[in-house]
């Protein structure tokens, strides 16, 4: 019995030391996190202050007006539509070829719809130029 009680006391002592060591490690980690948390908080606040305190700038005097800006934006959008239309046209032709190969009527109609949409997107700039909307001057994109 004496042997068992000494083993029990030894186990309690070892467990106590381990628990003490664990508590010390936990306390050390908590202090480190506290210091790091303060540093991270300070850095975050500094970054937010730098981002929020922008410098006031003024536009240089130029001859550009709102209508030229709008026409430039419209030209950029129409150029993007044209390139998207080209990609869709290639995709639609590939779909149509595959549909002919499979002899699938539904796939053929989907491919033809894609090709028609692509043609509309490609020719949209020409249609808008020929409509002659009052004050809208569509030109090449000036990026």
Residue frames as a rotation matrix with the C-alpha (Angstrom) as fourth column:
UNK 1
0.560 0.828 0.000 0.00
0.828 -0.560 0.000 0.00
0.000 0.000 -1.000 0.00
UNK 2
0.335 -0.535 -0.775 2.85
0.247 -0.745 0.620 2.30
-0.909 -0.399 -0.118 0.75
UNK 3
-0.681 -0.623 0.385 4.10
0.478 0.020 0.878 1.89
-0.555 0.782 0.285 -2.78
UNK 4
-0.139 0.736 0.663 0.70
0.948 -0.094 0.303 2.85
0.285 0.671 -0.685 -4.25
UNK 5
0.756 0.426 -0.497 0.40
0.583 -0.783 0.217 5.92
-0.297 -0.454 -0.840 -2.07
UNK 6
-0.081 -0.851 -0.520 3.89
0.170 -0.525 0.834 7.07
-0.982 -0.021 0.187 -3.02
UNK 7
-0.699 -0.099 0.708 3.02
0.698 0.118 0.706 6.54
-0.153 0.988 -0.013 -6.72
UNK 8
0.344 0.911 0.230 -0.15
0.917 -0.378 0.126 8.53
0.201 0.167 -0.965 -6.23
UNK 9
0.616 -0.188 -0.765 1.73
0.325 -0.824 0.465 11.36
-0.717 -0.535 -0.447 -4.51
UNK 10
-0.508 -0.861 0.022 4.36
0.307 -0.157 0.939 11.32
-0.805 0.483 0.344 -7.26
UNK 11
-0.424 0.442 0.790 1.66
0.893 0.059 0.446 11.46
0.151 0.895 -0.420 -9.93
UNK 12
0.673 0.706 -0.219 -0.08
0.737 -0.666 0.117 14.36
-0.064 -0.240 -0.969 -8.18
UNK 13
0.232 -0.691 -0.684 3.23
0.194 -0.657 0.729 16.22
-0.953 -0.302 -0.018 -7.88
UNK 14
-0.735 -0.515 0.440 4.03
0.486 0.051 0.872 15.65
-0.472 0.856 0.213 -11.55
UNK 15
-0.055 0.813 0.580 0.53
0.953 -0.132 0.275 16.66
0.300 0.567 -0.767 -12.62
UNK 16
0.690 0.268 -0.672 0.74
0.557 -0.789 0.258 19.71
-0.461 -0.553 -0.694 -10.39
UNK 17
-0.267 -0.870 -0.415 4.04
0.178 -0.468 0.866 20.72
-0.947 0.157 0.280 -12.00
UNK 18
-0.710 0.052 0.702 2.57
0.702 0.131 0.700 20.17
-0.056 0.990 -0.130 -15.44
UNK 19
0.385 0.916 0.115 -0.50
0.908 -0.398 0.131 22.24
0.166 0.054 -0.985 -14.57
UNK 20
0.471 -0.310 -0.826 1.74
0.324 -0.810 0.488 24.97
-0.821 -0.497 -0.281 -13.15
UNK 21
-0.649 -0.755 0.091 3.85
0.297 -0.142 0.944 24.90
-0.700 0.640 0.316 -16.30
UNK 22
-0.373 0.608 0.701 0.69
0.906 0.076 0.416 25.01
0.200 0.790 -0.579 -18.42
UNK 23
0.662 0.633 -0.401 -0.62
0.722 -0.682 0.117 27.98
-0.200 -0.367 -0.908 -16.44
UNK 24
0.037 -0.746 -0.665 2.71
0.179 -0.650 0.739 29.78
-0.983 -0.146 0.110 -16.83
UNK 25
-0.797 -0.318 0.514 2.70
0.517 0.081 0.852 29.14
-0.313 0.945 0.100 -20.57
UNK 26
0.074 0.923 0.377 -0.89
0.971 -0.153 0.184 30.35
0.228 0.352 -0.908 -20.81
UNK 27
0.641 0.109 -0.760 -0.05
0.473 -0.835 0.280 33.52
-0.604 -0.539 -0.587 -18.88
UNK 28
-0.406 -0.873 -0.270 2.99
0.177 -0.364 0.914 34.16
-0.897 0.323 0.302 -21.08
UNK 29
-0.656 0.232 0.719 0.91
0.754 0.159 0.637 33.66
0.033 0.960 -0.279 -24.25
UNK 30
0.451 0.888 -0.095 -1.79
0.893 -0.448 0.051 35.98
0.003 -0.108 -0.994 -22.94
UNK 31
0.356 -0.400 -0.845 0.76
0.228 -0.839 0.494 38.72
-0.906 -0.368 -0.208 -22.20
UNK 32
-0.729 -0.657 0.192 2.34
0.305 -0.060 0.951 38.29
-0.613 0.752 0.244 -25.62
UNK 33
-0.321 0.706 0.631 -1.05
0.920 0.074 0.385 38.49
0.225 0.704 -0.673 -27.30
UNK 34
0.598 0.514 -0.615 -1.87
0.686 -0.724 0.063 41.59
-0.413 -0.460 -0.786 -25.27
UNK 35
-0.111 -0.736 -0.668 1.30
0.031 -0.674 0.738 43.33
-0.993 0.061 0.097 -26.44
UNK 36
-0.877 -0.205 0.435 0.86
0.400 0.188 0.897 42.14
-0.266 0.960 -0.083 -30.05
UNK 37
0.023 0.973 0.230 -2.81
1.000 -0.026 0.010 43.09
0.016 0.230 -0.973 -29.98
UNK 38
0.495 0.094 -0.864 -1.93
0.343 -0.935 0.095 46.63
-0.798 -0.343 -0.495 -28.92
UNK 39
-0.542 -0.782 -0.308 0.68
-0.053 -0.334 0.941 46.89
-0.839 0.526 0.140 -31.68
UNK 40
-0.714 0.348 0.608 -1.75
0.700 0.370 0.610 45.59
-0.012 0.861 -0.508 -34.29
UNK 41
0.370 0.896 -0.244 -4.42
0.897 -0.413 -0.158 47.98
-0.243 -0.161 -0.957 -33.06
UNK 42
0.191 -0.386 -0.902 -2.04
0.065 -0.912 0.404 50.94
-0.979 -0.136 -0.150 -33.27
UNK 43
-0.834 -0.542 0.107 -0.93
0.101 0.041 0.994 49.95
-0.543 0.839 0.021 -36.78
UNK 44
-0.340 0.803 0.490 -4.55
0.940 0.270 0.210 49.57
0.036 0.532 -0.846 -37.89
UNK 45
0.558 0.557 -0.616 -5.47
0.625 -0.770 -0.129 52.98
-0.546 -0.313 -0.777 -36.54
UNK 46
-0.220 -0.723 -0.655 -2.43
-0.086 -0.654 0.751 54.55
-0.972 0.222 0.082 -38.22
UNK 47
-0.878 -0.074 0.472 -3.33
0.429 0.315 0.847 52.99
-0.212 0.946 -0.245 -41.57
UNK 48
0.082 0.983 0.166 -6.94
0.997 -0.078 -0.029 54.14
-0.016 0.168 -0.986 -41.24
UNK 49
0.414 0.018 -0.910 -5.80
0.308 -0.944 0.121 57.67
-0.857 -0.330 -0.396 -40.38
UNK 50
-0.639 -0.722 -0.265 -3.51
-0.056 -0.301 0.952 57.77
-0.767 0.623 0.152 -43.41
UNK 51
-0.730 0.403 0.553 -6.26
0.683 0.392 0.616 56.49
0.032 0.827 -0.561 -45.70
UNK 52
0.265 0.947 -0.180 -8.92
0.956 -0.282 -0.077 58.82
-0.124 -0.152 -0.981 -44.32
UNK 53
0.423 -0.149 -0.894 -6.87
0.150 -0.961 0.231 62.00
-0.893 -0.232 -0.385 -44.39
UNK 54
0.233 -0.270 0.934 -6.58
0.960 0.219 -0.176 62.47
-0.157 0.938 0.310 -48.11
UNK 55
-0.630 -0.517 -0.580 -4.95
0.377 -0.856 0.353 65.48
-0.679 0.003 0.734 -49.62
UNK 56
0.488 0.841 -0.233 -7.21
0.206 -0.371 -0.905 67.89
-0.848 0.394 -0.355 -51.43
UNK 57
-0.665 -0.669 0.332 -6.44
0.473 -0.033 0.880 68.06
-0.578 0.742 0.339 -55.13
UNK 58
0.203 0.688 -0.697 -7.79
-0.295 -0.636 -0.713 70.24
-0.934 0.350 0.074 -57.86
UNK 59
0.430 0.020 0.903 -8.33
0.739 0.566 -0.365 69.31
-0.518 0.824 0.229 -61.47
UNK 60
-0.664 -0.701 -0.261 -6.17
0.350 -0.599 0.720 71.03
-0.661 0.387 0.643 -64.00
UNK 61
0.164 0.735 -0.658 -7.97
-0.371 -0.572 -0.731 73.42
-0.914 0.364 0.179 -66.28
UNK 62
-0.830 -0.380 0.409 -8.62
0.209 0.468 0.859 71.71
-0.517 0.798 -0.309 -69.58
UNK 63
-0.677 0.567 -0.469 -10.97
-0.736 -0.536 0.415 72.01
-0.016 0.626 0.780 -72.47
UNK 64
-0.834 0.391 -0.389 -12.75
0.266 0.903 0.337 68.76
0.483 0.178 -0.858 -71.70
UNK 65
-0.470 0.771 0.430 -16.41
-0.854 -0.520 0.000 69.00
0.223 -0.367 0.903 -70.87
UNK 66
-0.297 0.447 0.844 -19.05
-0.529 0.659 -0.535 66.68
-0.795 -0.605 0.041 -69.55
UNK 67
0.744 0.625 -0.235 -20.31
-0.524 0.328 -0.786 65.83
-0.414 0.708 0.572 -73.03
UNK 68
0.211 -0.739 -0.640 -16.84
-0.778 0.269 -0.568 64.79
0.592 0.618 -0.518 -74.19
UNK 69
-0.670 -0.409 0.619 -16.48
-0.725 0.538 -0.430 62.68
-0.157 -0.737 -0.657 -71.06
UNK 70
0.157 0.830 0.535 -19.82
-0.468 0.539 -0.700 60.98
-0.870 -0.140 0.473 -71.70
UNK 71
0.791 0.134 -0.597 -18.98
-0.610 0.237 -0.756 60.37
0.040 0.962 0.269 -75.36
UNK 72
-0.270 -0.942 -0.199 -15.62
-0.839 0.331 -0.432 58.89
0.473 0.050 -0.880 -74.32
UNK 73
-0.556 0.140 0.819 -17.35
-0.577 0.644 -0.502 56.54
-0.598 -0.752 -0.278 -71.84
UNK 74
0.576 0.816 0.053 -19.90
-0.469 0.383 -0.796 55.52
-0.669 0.433 0.603 -74.48
UNK 75
0.476 -0.476 -0.740 -17.07
-0.785 0.149 -0.601 54.85
0.396 0.867 -0.303 -76.94
UNK 76
-0.630 -0.719 0.292 -15.26
-0.769 0.529 -0.358 52.65
0.103 -0.450 -0.887 -74.41
UNK 77
-0.206 0.645 0.736 -18.45
-0.445 0.608 -0.657 50.70
-0.872 -0.463 0.161 -73.65
UNK 78
0.769 0.521 -0.370 -19.20
-0.539 0.217 -0.814 50.22
-0.344 0.825 0.448 -77.34
UNK 79
0.007 -0.846 -0.533 -15.64
-0.874 0.254 -0.415 49.03
0.486 0.468 -0.738 -77.96
UNK 80
-0.727 -0.222 0.650 -16.06
-0.587 0.692 -0.420 46.47
-0.357 -0.687 -0.633 -75.17
UNK 81
0.302 0.907 0.293 -19.40
-0.441 0.406 -0.800 45.38
-0.845 0.113 0.523 -76.66
UNK 82
0.589 -0.123 -0.799 -17.70
-0.793 0.107 -0.600 44.89
0.159 0.987 -0.035 -80.02
UNK 83
-0.487 -0.852 -0.191 -14.99
-0.772 0.522 -0.363 42.65
0.409 -0.029 -0.912 -78.55
UNK 84
-0.523 0.408 0.749 -17.52
-0.434 0.628 -0.645 40.67
-0.734 -0.663 -0.151 -76.52
UNK 85
0.575 0.769 -0.280 -19.52
-0.598 0.161 -0.785 40.26
-0.559 0.618 0.552 -79.72
UNK 86
0.133 -0.616 -0.776 -16.48
-0.878 0.291 -0.381 38.88
0.461 0.732 -0.502 -81.52
UNK 87
-0.825 -0.437 0.359 -15.90
-0.563 0.694 -0.448 36.33
-0.054 -0.572 -0.819 -78.75
UNK 88
-0.135 0.869 0.475 -19.58
-0.378 0.398 -0.836 35.36
-0.916 -0.293 0.275 -78.79
UNK 89
0.543 0.311 -0.780 -19.50
-0.829 0.049 -0.557 35.01
-0.135 0.949 0.285 -82.57
UNK 90
-0.407 -0.767 -0.497 -16.59
-0.760 0.586 -0.281 32.58
0.507 0.263 -0.821 -82.39
UNK 91
-0.818 0.146 0.557 -18.34
-0.365 0.617 -0.697 30.67
-0.445 -0.774 -0.451 -79.60
UNK 92
0.186 0.982 -0.016 -21.63
-0.561 0.093 -0.823 30.56
-0.807 0.162 0.568 -81.54
UNK 93
0.312 -0.149 -0.938 -19.97
-0.906 0.251 -0.341 29.29
0.286 0.956 -0.057 -84.70
UNK 94
-0.771 -0.629 -0.099 -18.22
-0.550 0.737 -0.393 26.56
0.320 -0.249 -0.914 -82.69
UNK 95
-0.529 0.669 0.522 -21.56
-0.348 0.390 -0.852 25.63
-0.774 -0.633 0.026 -81.07
UNK 96
0.427 0.731 -0.533 -23.26
-0.778 -0.003 -0.628 25.52
-0.461 0.683 0.567 -84.47
UNK 97
-0.135 -0.565 -0.814 -20.58
-0.837 0.505 -0.213 23.24
0.531 0.652 -0.541 -85.92
UNK 98
-0.947 -0.205 0.247 -20.91
-0.316 0.737 -0.598 20.90
-0.059 -0.644 -0.763 -82.94
UNK 99
-0.181 0.961 0.209 -24.72
-0.467 0.103 -0.878 20.95
-0.865 -0.257 0.430 -83.25
UNK 100
0.380 0.255 -0.889 -24.51
-0.924 0.158 -0.349 20.02
0.052 0.954 0.295 -86.95
UNK 101
-0.588 -0.696 -0.411 -22.15
-0.638 0.712 -0.293 17.19
0.497 0.090 -0.863 -86.05
UNK 102
-0.930 0.249 0.272 -24.63
-0.070 0.605 -0.793 15.85
-0.361 -0.757 -0.545 -83.44
UNK 103
-0.677 0.726 0.122 -27.71
0.161 -0.016 0.987 16.66
0.718 0.688 -0.106 -85.53
UNK 104
-0.434 0.489 -0.757 -29.36
0.873 0.023 -0.486 18.29
-0.220 -0.872 -0.437 -82.53
UNK 105
0.021 0.549 0.836 -32.09
0.714 -0.594 0.372 20.83
0.700 0.588 -0.405 -83.41
UNK 106
0.890 0.339 -0.307 -32.17
0.452 -0.556 0.698 22.54
0.066 -0.759 -0.648 -80.01
UNK 107
0.152 -0.922 -0.355 -28.41
0.609 -0.196 0.769 23.06
-0.779 -0.333 0.532 -79.99
UNK 108
-0.455 -0.261 0.851 -28.61
0.877 -0.296 0.378 24.49
0.154 0.919 0.364 -83.49
UNK 109
0.467 0.710 0.528 -31.23
0.555 -0.699 0.450 27.04
0.689 0.083 -0.720 -82.43
UNK 110
0.808 -0.248 -0.534 -29.18
0.423 -0.387 0.819 28.01
-0.410 -0.888 -0.208 -79.36
UNK 111
-0.243 -0.960 0.137 -26.10
0.765 -0.103 0.635 28.46
-0.596 0.259 0.760 -81.52
UNK 112
-0.246 0.221 0.944 -28.01
0.805 -0.496 0.326 30.61
0.540 0.840 -0.056 -84.02
UNK 113
0.841 0.539 -0.036 -29.33
0.444 -0.652 0.615 32.77
0.308 -0.533 -0.788 -81.15
UNK 114
0.425 -0.771 -0.474 -25.78
0.521 -0.220 0.825 33.23
-0.741 -0.597 0.308 -79.89
UNK 115
-0.482 -0.618 0.620 -24.57
0.856 -0.184 0.482 34.20
-0.184 0.764 0.618 -83.37
UNK 116
0.209 0.645 0.735 -27.41
0.688 -0.632 0.358 36.72
0.695 0.430 -0.576 -83.79
UNK 117
0.916 0.083 -0.392 -26.64
0.372 -0.543 0.753 38.30
-0.150 -0.836 -0.528 -80.40
UNK 118
0.009 -0.993 -0.116 -22.98
0.677 -0.080 0.732 38.51
-0.736 -0.085 0.672 -81.36
UNK 119
-0.388 -0.098 0.916 -23.81
0.871 -0.364 0.330 40.25
0.301 0.926 0.227 -84.64
UNK 120
0.675 0.680 0.287 -26.01
0.501 -0.707 0.499 42.75
0.542 -0.193 -0.818 -82.78
UNK 121
0.721 -0.458 -0.520 -23.22
0.398 -0.340 0.852 43.50
-0.567 -0.821 -0.063 -80.30
UNK 122
-0.309 -0.891 0.333 -20.67
0.816 -0.069 0.574 43.93
-0.489 0.449 0.748 -83.07
UNK 123
-0.433 0.178 0.883 -22.87
0.720 -0.521 0.458 46.30
0.542 0.835 0.098 -85.07
UNK 124
0.371 0.657 -0.656 -24.20
0.922 -0.342 0.179 48.30
-0.107 -0.671 -0.733 -82.08
UNK 125
-0.319 -0.568 -0.759 -21.70
0.441 -0.797 0.412 51.15
-0.839 -0.203 0.505 -82.53
UNK 126
-0.960 -0.032 0.277 -22.70
0.274 -0.300 0.914 51.62
0.054 0.953 0.297 -86.17
UNK 127
-0.114 0.993 0.034 -26.41
0.844 0.079 0.531 51.57
0.524 0.089 -0.847 -85.28
UNK 128
0.336 0.227 -0.914 -25.98
0.808 -0.568 0.156 54.20
-0.484 -0.791 -0.375 -82.55
UNK 129
-0.668 -0.620 -0.413 -23.88
0.285 -0.725 0.628 56.42
-0.688 0.302 0.660 -84.85
UNK 130
-0.883 0.332 0.331 -26.52
0.307 -0.124 0.944 56.24
0.354 0.935 0.007 -87.59
UNK 131
0.033 0.919 -0.392 -29.39
0.996 0.003 0.091 56.97
0.084 -0.393 -0.915 -85.20
UNK 132
-0.447 -0.301 0.843 -27.99
0.385 -0.915 -0.122 60.46
0.807 0.270 0.524 -84.75
UNK 133
0.371 0.538 -0.757 -29.01
0.915 -0.072 0.397 60.97
0.160 -0.840 -0.519 -81.13
UNK 134
0.717 0.003 0.697 -28.95
0.124 -0.985 -0.123 64.71
0.686 0.174 -0.706 -80.42
UNK 135
0.621 -0.534 0.574 -25.64
-0.756 -0.602 0.258 65.74
0.208 -0.594 -0.777 -78.87
UNK 136
0.598 -0.420 0.683 -24.16
-0.164 0.770 0.617 62.25
-0.785 -0.481 0.391 -78.70
UNK 137
0.550 -0.536 -0.641 -21.01
-0.800 -0.118 -0.588 62.02
0.239 0.836 -0.494 -80.72
UNK 138
0.836 -0.250 0.488 -19.66
0.001 0.890 0.455 58.49
-0.548 -0.380 0.745 -80.80
UNK 139
0.520 -0.758 -0.394 -15.97
-0.785 -0.242 -0.570 58.36
0.336 0.606 -0.721 -81.65
UNK 140
0.238 -0.537 -0.809 -13.11
0.168 0.843 -0.510 55.99
0.957 -0.014 0.291 -81.08
UNK 141
0.899 0.111 -0.425 -12.25
0.419 0.068 0.905 55.27
0.130 -0.991 0.015 -77.44
UNK 142
0.258 -0.816 0.517 -9.57
-0.244 -0.573 -0.782 57.58
0.935 0.075 -0.347 -76.06
UNK 143
0.863 0.073 -0.500 -8.09
0.395 0.521 0.757 55.63
0.316 -0.851 0.420 -73.19
